[in-house]
Amino acid sequence: MSLRYGLIGCGRISPNHLAAALDNGLEIVAICDIVPSMMEDKAAKLSLPDTVKRHTDYRAMLRMENLDLVAIATESGNHASIALDCIDAGCHLIIEKPIALSLDDADEIIRRARIKGVKVSACHQNRFNKAVIKLREAIEAGRFGKLLHGAAHIRWSRNEDYYRQAPWRGTWSQDGGALMNQCIHNIDLLRWMMGDEVETVVGMTDNLNHSYIEAEDLGLALVKFGNGSYGLIEGTTNVYPTNLEETLYIFGTHGTAKLGGKSVNIIEEWRFADGLDEPDHIKEQYREDPPSVYGFGHSPLYADVVAAIQNGREPAVDALDGRRALELVLAIYESASKGTKVNTPLKGISSPNFAGRFDR
């Protein structure tokens, strides 16, 4: 019996969610958006039947449709409140990144989901890229030896039209800047690959070229991880004239790897002392060429969530993973605003705390 599925938010990323739901045999029962034309546009693109209910009030959708699994793809600032309502309704969840804008809200999502016995997955779909999976396997097998440092570079471009299309973008109350919106996927990968535990963060942020948004268009950070390794983060939406690259480097005493492409979809360097595989073969075998930076990861992420629900286990990318990525972004914001290093774990920090940071 297929799971009854609903989508809340029919914006830019929603077709990837609907396609993933169809790929995995979910029964798409209902979609929701406060703008009806957004729903009709996505329904037409995905050839959804008229039997799929349309709602402009997600609470009414939750009351009426008896849903098993809900995906939240609204503006970031509403993720947490909608998620908590869905959890209270007994729905399993897939939440677009970031899982929330405040650590308190992320903690409440985790706490309440455990009480209600529902599964919550943070939509960090790049974890399911073939190249990323291969890299993770090498780390788990100890092929790198001692991890020394890693680096995440997100060198992208976002122009004024992008922000005008959805006025919540780049605001502290509903979003954050380049690190929170564009870079959080690669920040998640860096933290995951380097052992998850963060000790200290030193960050700098600025708004150099986007006077019409509130938050940063450039973020730089140095991270010390709990295992003694280090991380470098560079995130920007200032690259001229279009997206340049998203790369992830991992350096160890016995291995070096570099992932690149549109969104870490290809292996560009693969060097290991053990000689267990042939680098050119690995580069060819684990290469993907997606049409956009969203990649191909949504469908396997959905498959994992469905399996987690059916088998009573946690999703591969759970709510705690979403909190970890959020915490690292907020730690960079906190360090940059104070001009000093920040130790983790953090508590009580949220994106809206930094309102006015770049007011001129």
C-alpha positions in Angstrom: 0.0 0.0 0.0 1.5 3.3 -1.1 1.9 6.2 1.3 -0.4 9.1 1.0 1.7 12.2 0.2 1.2 15.9 0.3 3.4 18.9 -0.6 3.4 22.2 1.1 4.9 25.0 -1.0 4.9 25.0 -4.8 7.9 27.2 -5.6 11.2 26.7 -7.4 12.2 23.4 -5.9 8.7 21.8 -5.8 9.0 20.0 -9.1 11.9 18.0 -7.8 9.8 16.8 -4.8 6.8 15.9 -6.9 9.0 14.0 -9.4 10.6 12.1 -6.6 7.2 11.3 -5.1 6.1 9.9 -8.5 9.4 8.0 -8.9 8.8 6.3 -5.6 5.2 5.3 -6.1 3.7 7.6 -3.6 0.1 8.5 -3.8 0.1 12.3 -4.4 -3.1 13.2 -2.5 -2.8 17.0 -2.2 -0.6 20.0 -2.8 -0.7 23.4 -1.1 0.3 26.9 -1.8 -1.1 30.3 -0.8 -0.9 31.3 -4.5 -3.2 29.0 -6.6 -1.4 29.7 -9.8 1.8 28.2 -8.4 -0.1 25.0 -7.7 -1.6 24.8 -11.2 1.7 25.5 -12.8 3.5 22.6 -11.0 0.5 20.3 -11.5 0.6 21.0 -15.2 4.4 20.5 -15.4 4.2 17.1 -13.6 0.9 16.1 -15.3 -0.8 15.6 -12.0 -4.5 14.5 -12.3 -7.3 16.7 -11.3 -8.0 14.3 -8.4 -5.0 15.7 -6.6 -6.5 18.2 -4.1 -5.4 21.8 -4.1 -5.3 23.7 -0.8 -4.3 27.2 0.1 -4.3 26.5 3.8 -2.0 23.7 4.9 -3.7 23.3 8.2 -7.0 22.4 6.3 -5.0 20.0 4.2 -3.7 18.3 7.3 -7.2 18.0 8.8 -8.9 16.7 5.6 -6.4 14.5 3.7 -5.2 11.9 6.2 -1.6 12.1 4.9 1.3 9.8 5.8 4.2 11.8 4.4 4.4 15.6 3.8 7.2 17.6 2.2 7.7 21.2 3.2 9.2 23.4 0.5 8.0 26.9 1.6 10.2 29.9 2.4 12.7 28.9 5.0 11.3 31.0 7.8 8.1 29.0 7.9 9.7 25.5 7.8 9.7 25.0 11.6 6.1 26.1 12.4 4.7 24.1 9.5 6.8 21.1 10.5 5.5 21.2 14.1 1.9 21.3 12.9 2.6 18.3 10.6 4.2 16.3 13.4 1.3 17.0 15.7 -0.9 15.7 12.9 1.1 12.5 12.9 2.7 13.0 9.5 6.2 11.9 8.6 8.2 14.7 7.1 10.8 15.8 4.5 11.9 19.3 5.2 13.7 21.4 2.6 16.9 23.0 3.8 17.4 24.6 6.2 15.4 22.5 8.6 14.7 25.7 10.6 16.2 29.1 11.1 16.7 28.8 14.8 18.4 26.1 16.9 15.5 26.1 19.4 13.0 25.4 16.6 15.3 22.6 15.3 15.5 21.1 18.8 11.7 21.2 19.1 11.2 19.5 15.8 13.6 16.7 17.0 11.9 16.5 20.4 8.3 16.4 19.2 9.0 14.0 16.4 10.4 11.5 18.9 7.3 11.9 21.1 4.9 11.4 18.2 6.9 8.6 16.6 7.3 10.2 13.2 10.3 10.2 10.9 11.8 13.6 9.9 14.3 13.9 7.1 16.3 17.1 6.3 16.4 17.4 2.5 20.2 17.5 2.0 19.8 15.5 -1.3 23.5 15.9 -2.3 24.3 13.2 0.1 22.9 10.8 -2.4 25.1 11.9 -5.3 27.0 9.0 -6.7 30.3 10.8 -6.2 29.4 11.7 -2.6 28.4 8.2 -1.8 31.8 6.9 -3.1 33.6 9.5 -1.1 31.8 8.6 2.1 32.6 4.9 1.5 36.3 5.8 1.3 36.1 7.7 4.6 34.3 5.0 6.4 36.8 2.4 5.1 39.6 4.5 6.5 41.3 5.0 3.2 42.3 8.6 3.9 44.3 7.6 7.0 44.2 10.5 9.4 41.9 13.3 8.2 43.8 16.5 8.0 41.5 19.1 6.5 38.6 19.6 4.1 37.4 22.5 2.1 34.0 23.4 0.7 33.8 26.1 -2.0 30.5 27.3 -3.4 31.2 29.9 -6.1 27.9 30.8 -7.5 26.0 33.8 -9.0 22.6 35.2 -8.0 21.4 38.4 -9.6 18.7 40.9 -8.6 16.0 39.1 -10.6 16.5 36.0 -8.5 15.8 37.9 -5.3 12.9 39.9 -6.7 11.1 36.6 -7.8 10.7 35.7 -4.1 11.1 38.7 -1.7 11.7 36.4 1.3 15.1 35.5 -0.1 18.0 37.2 1.5 16.0 38.4 4.5 17.1 37.6 8.0 13.5 36.7 9.2 12.8 34.3 6.4 16.1 33.1 5.0 19.6 34.3 5.7 22.2 34.8 3.0 24.5 32.8 0.7 25.6 30.5 3.5 22.2 29.6 4.7 20.5 29.3 1.3 23.0 28.4 -1.4 25.9 26.9 0.6 24.3 24.9 3.3 24.3 21.7 1.2 28.1 21.7 0.9 28.5 22.8 4.5 26.5 19.8 5.5 28.7 17.5 3.4 31.9 19.0 4.9 30.7 18.5 8.4 29.5 15.0 7.7 32.7 13.9 6.0 34.9 15.4 8.7 33.2 13.5 11.6 30.3 15.8 12.4 31.7 17.1 15.7 32.6 20.8 15.6 34.7 22.5 18.3 35.5 26.0 17.1 34.4 28.3 14.3 36.0 31.5 13.0 34.0 33.3 10.4 33.7 36.5 8.3 30.7 37.6 6.3 29.9 40.6 4.2 27.4 42.0 1.7 29.6 43.3 -1.1 27.4 43.3 -4.2 23.7 42.8 -3.2 22.5 46.1 -1.6 18.9 45.0 -2.1 19.1 42.0 0.3 19.7 42.1 4.1 22.0 39.2 4.6 25.5 38.2 3.3 26.6 37.4 -0.2 30.0 36.3 1.0 30.9 34.0 3.8 34.4 32.6 4.8 35.1 30.3 7.7 37.7 28.2 9.4 36.4 25.3 11.4 38.2 23.0 13.9 36.5 19.6 14.1 36.4 17.3 17.1 38.8 14.8 15.6 41.5 17.4 15.3 41.0 18.1 11.6 40.2 21.4 10.1 37.7 22.8 7.5 37.6 25.7 5.2 34.4 27.2 3.9 34.0 29.7 1.1 30.5 30.6 0.0 29.5 33.4 -2.4 26.8 34.5 -4.8 29.0 37.2 -6.3 30.6 35.2 -9.2 30.5 36.9 -12.5 28.5 36.2 -14.7 27.1 32.8 -13.8 27.7 29.9 -11.4 31.3 28.7 -11.5 31.6 25.6 -9.3 30.8 23.8 -6.2 33.7 21.7 -4.9 34.5 19.6 -1.9 38.1 18.6 -1.0 39.2 16.0 1.6 42.8 15.6 2.5 44.2 12.9 4.7 47.6 11.3 5.4 46.9 8.5 2.8 44.4 10.0 0.5 43.3 13.1 -1.5 39.9 13.6 -3.1 38.1 16.4 -4.9 34.5 16.5 -5.9 33.2 19.1 -8.3 30.8 19.9 -11.0 27.5 21.8 -10.7 26.8 20.4 -7.3 29.5 18.0 -6.3 28.3 15.5 -8.9 31.7 14.4 -10.3 35.0 13.1 -8.9 37.9 15.3 -10.2 40.7 13.9 -8.0 41.0 10.4 -6.5 44.4 9.5 -5.1 45.0 6.9 -2.4 48.1 5.1 -1.1 46.3 1.7 -1.0 46.0 1.6 -4.8 42.7 -0.3 -4.5 41.1 1.3 -7.6 42.0 3.0 -10.8 41.3 6.8 -10.6 40.2 7.3 -14.2 37.8 4.4 -13.9 36.3 5.8 -10.6 36.0 9.3 -12.2 34.0 7.8 -15.1 31.9 5.4 -13.1 30.7 8.0 -10.5 30.1 10.9 -12.8 26.7 12.6 -13.1 25.6 15.5 -15.2 22.4 16.9 -13.8 20.5 19.7 -15.6 20.6 22.0 -12.6 22.4 22.5 -9.3 19.6 20.5 -7.6 21.1 17.3 -9.0 19.5 13.9 -9.0 19.4 13.3 -5.2 15.7 14.0 -4.4 14.5 10.6 -5.7 16.9 8.4 -3.7 16.4 10.6 -0.6 12.6 9.9 -1.0 13.3 6.2 -1.4 15.3 6.2 1.8 12.6 8.0 3.7 9.9 5.6 2.5 12.1 2.7 3.5 12.7 4.3 6.9 9.0 4.6 7.5 8.3 1.1 6.4 11.1 -0.5 8.4 10.9 1.6 11.5 14.4 3.1 11.3 15.7 6.7 11.1 16.2 8.3 7.7 19.8 8.4 6.4 19.6 12.2 6.7 17.5 12.9 9.8 16.5 16.0 11.7 19.6 15.9 13.7 21.7 16.1 10.5 19.6 19.1 9.5 20.3 20.7 12.9 24.0 20.1 12.5 24.2 21.9 9.2 22.1 24.8 10.6 24.3 25.1 13.7 27.5 25.4 11.6 26.0 28.2 9.5 24.7 30.0 12.6 28.2 29.6 14.2 29.7 31.4 11.2 27.2 34.2 11.6 27.8 34.5 15.3 31.6 34.5 14.9 31.4 37.1 12.1 29.1 39.4 14.0 31.2 39.3 17.2 34.5 39.3 15.5 35.8 36.4 17.6 35.9 32.6 17.5 32.8 30.7 18.6 32.7 27.3 20.4 30.0 24.8 19.9 27.5 23.5 20.8 25.4 26.6 20.3 22.0 27.3 21.9 19.4 29.9 21.3 20.8 31.3 18.1 18.7 32.1 15.0 19.0 33.8 11.7 16.8 36.7 12.8 19.3 37.5 15.6 21.5 39.1 12.9 19.0 41.6 11.6 20.6 44.9 10.7 24.0 43.3 10.4 24.8 45.0 7.0 22.5 48.0 7.2 24.2 51.0 5.7 
